[in-house]
Amino acid sequence: MSTTLFVQPPSSSHRHWSLFQKVLQSMSFMNNKIFRRHLREFYPLLTKLVCCDQMDVRGALGDLFQAQLKALLP
């Protein structure tokens, strides 16, 4: 007797948050000068993600803040 396993594809919202996570991870390795040049545009968007309920996104955001914003602190 064979058993068939049906796997439901991830919802679009899951893919949506996964994309955010990948972008944030990439921004962690972005050239610091380029990041600083665009910080005025990035900052409002990044601060909205602080309240995100997706732990993977918040973890990637924390890594980004640690990598990029630490250099801006005295």
PAZAPA-4460 file (N, C-alpha, C; in steps of 0.05 Angstrom, whole numbers, plus 32768, in hexadecimal, padded with zeros to 4 digits):
% residues 74
    n_x    n_y    n_z   ca_x   ca_y   ca_z    c_x    c_y    c_z   seq   type   mol
   8011   7FE9   8000   8000   8000   8000   8012   8019   8000     1      M     A
   800D   802B   7FEE   801D   8044   7FED   800E   805B   7FFB     2      S     A
   801E   806C   8006   8013   8083   8014   801B   809C   8005     3      T     A
   8008   80AD   8000   800E   80C6   7FF1   800D   80DD   8006     4      T     A
   8022   80ED   8005   8023   8104   8017   801E   811D   8006     5      L     A
   800A   812C   800E   8004   8145   8001   8010   815C   8011     6      F     A
   8021   816B   8004   802E   8181   8012   8022   819B   8006     7      V     A
   8018   81AB   8018   800C   81C4   800F   8022   81D8   800A     8      Q     A
   8022   81E5   7FF3   8037   81F9   7FED   8034   8210   8001     9      P     A
   804A   821E   8007   8048   8234   801A   8036   824A   8010    10      P     A
   8029   8256   8022   8016   826C   801A   8027   8284   8010    11      S     A
   8019   8295   8002   8027   82AC   7FF7   8032   82BE   800E    12      S     A
   8025   82BE   8025   802F   82CE   803B   8049   82C2   8046    13      S     A
   804B   82A7   8046   8064   829B   804E   807B   82A2   803B    14      H     A
   8075   82A1   8021   808A   82A9   800E   8090   82C6   8011    15      R     A
   807D   82D6   8017   8080   82F3   801B   8094   82F8   8032    16      H     A
   8090   82EB   8048   80A2   82EF   8060   80BD   82E3   805A    17      W     A
   80BE   82CD   804C   80D7   82C1   8045   80E8   82D3   8034    18      S     A
   80DB   82E1   8022   80E9   82F4   8011   80F4   830B   8022    19      L     A
   80E4   8316   8034   80EE   832B   8046   8106   8321   8055    20      F     A
   8106   8309   805F   811C   82FE   806E   8135   82FD   805D    21      Q     A
   8133   82F4   8044   814A   82F2   8032   8155   830D   802C    22      K     A
   8143   8321   8027   814D   833C   8021   815C   8348   8039    23      V     A
   8151   8344   8051   815E   834E   8069   8179   8341   806D    24      L     A
   817B   8327   8069   8194   8319   806B   81A8   8324   8057    25      Q     A
   819F   8329   803F   81B1   8334   802A   81BB   8350   8032    26      S     A
   81A9   8360   803E   81B0   837B   8046   81C5   837B   805C    27      M     A
   81C6   8366   806C   81DA   8363   8081   81F6   8363   8075    28      S     A
   81F9   8359   805D   8213   8357   8050   8218   836C   803C    29      F     A
   8206   837F   803A   8208   8395   8027   8220   83A7   802F    30      M     A
   822C   83B3   801B   8241   83C7   8021   8237   83DC   8034    31      N     A
   8245   83E1   804A   823C   83F3   805F   8238   840F   8054    32      N     A
   8249   8419   8042   8246   8434   8037   822C   8436   8027    33      K     A
   8226   8422   8018   820D   8422   8008   81F5   8421   801B    34      I     A
   81F7   8410   802F   81E1   840F   8043   81DC   842A   8050    35      F     A
   81F1   8437   8058   81EF   8451   8065   81E2   8466   8053    36      R     A
   81EA   8465   8039   81E0   8478   8026   81C2   8475   8023    37      R     A
   81B7   845D   8026   819A   8459   8023   818C   8455   803E    38      H     A
   8199   845A   8054   818D   8456   806E   8174   8466   8072    39      L     A
   8173   847E   8067   815B   848F   806A   8143   8482   805E    40      R     A
   8146   8473   8048   812F   8465   803C   812A   844B   804A    41      E     A
   813F   843D   8053   813C   8423   8060   8130   8424   807C    42      F     A
   8138   8438   808B   8132   8438   80A8   8114   8437   80AE    43      Y     A
   8103   8447   80A2   80E7   8445   80A9   80DB   8429   80A3    44      P     A
   80E4   841D   808D   80DA   8403   8086   80E4   83ED   8099    45      L     A
   80FE   83EF   80A0   8109   83DC   80B3   80FD   83DE   80CF    46      L     A
   80F7   83F6   80D8   80EC   83F8   80F3   80CF   83ED   80F4    47      T     A
   80C1   83EE   80DE   80A6   83E1   80DD   80A8   83C3   80E0    48      K     A
   80BE   83B7   80D7   80C1   839A   80D9   80C8   8391   80F5    49      L     A
   80CF   83A3   8107   80D6   839C   8122   80BE   838E   8130    50      V     A
   80A6   8397   8129   808E   838C   8136   8083   8373   8127    51      C     A
   8091   836A   8113   8088   8353   8103   8085   833A   8115    52      C     A
   8071   832A   8110   806E   8312   8120   807D   82FA   8115    53      D     A
   808B   82FD   80FF   809B   82E7   80F4   80B7   82E8   8100    54      Q     A
   80BD   82D3   8110   80D7   82D3   811E   80EF   82D2   810C    55      M     A
   80EC   82C5   80F5   8103   82C3   80E2   8109   82DF   80D7    56      D     A
   80F4   82EF   80D1   80F8   830A   80C7   8104   831B   80DD    57      V     A
   80FA   8319   80F5   8106   8329   810B   8122   8321   8111    58      R     A
   8129   8308   810F   8145   82FF   8112   8157   830B   80FD    59      G     A
   814E   830A   80E4   815E   8316   80CE   8160   8334   80D2    60      A     A
   814B   8340   80DC   814C   835D   80E1   8160   8364   80F7    61      L     A
   8161   8353   810C   8174   8357   8121   8191   8354   8117    62      G     A
   8195   8340   8106   81B0   833D   80FA   81B8   8355   80E9    63      D     A
   81A4   835F   80DA   81A9   8377   80CA   81B1   838F   80DB    64      L     A
   81A1   8394   80F0   81A7   83AA   8102   81C3   83A7   810F    65      F     A
   81C9   838F   8117   81E3   838A   8123   81FA   838F   810F    66      Q     A
   81F6   8385   80F7   820C   8388   80E3   820F   83A4   80D8    67      A     A
   81F9   83B1   80D3   81FA   83CB   80C5   81F8   83E3   80D7    68      Q     A
   81E8   83E2   80EC   81E4   83FA   80FC   81F8   83FC   8113    69      L     A
   8204   83E6   811A   8218   83E7   812F   822F   83FB   8128    70      K     A
   8236   83FC   810F   824B   840D   8106   8244   842B   8109    71      A     A
   822A   8431   810A   8221   844D   810C   8221   8457   8129    72      L     A
   8222   8444   813C   8222   844C   8159   823D   8456   8162    73      L     A
   823E   8469   8174   8258   8473   817E   8266   845F   818F    74      P     A
***
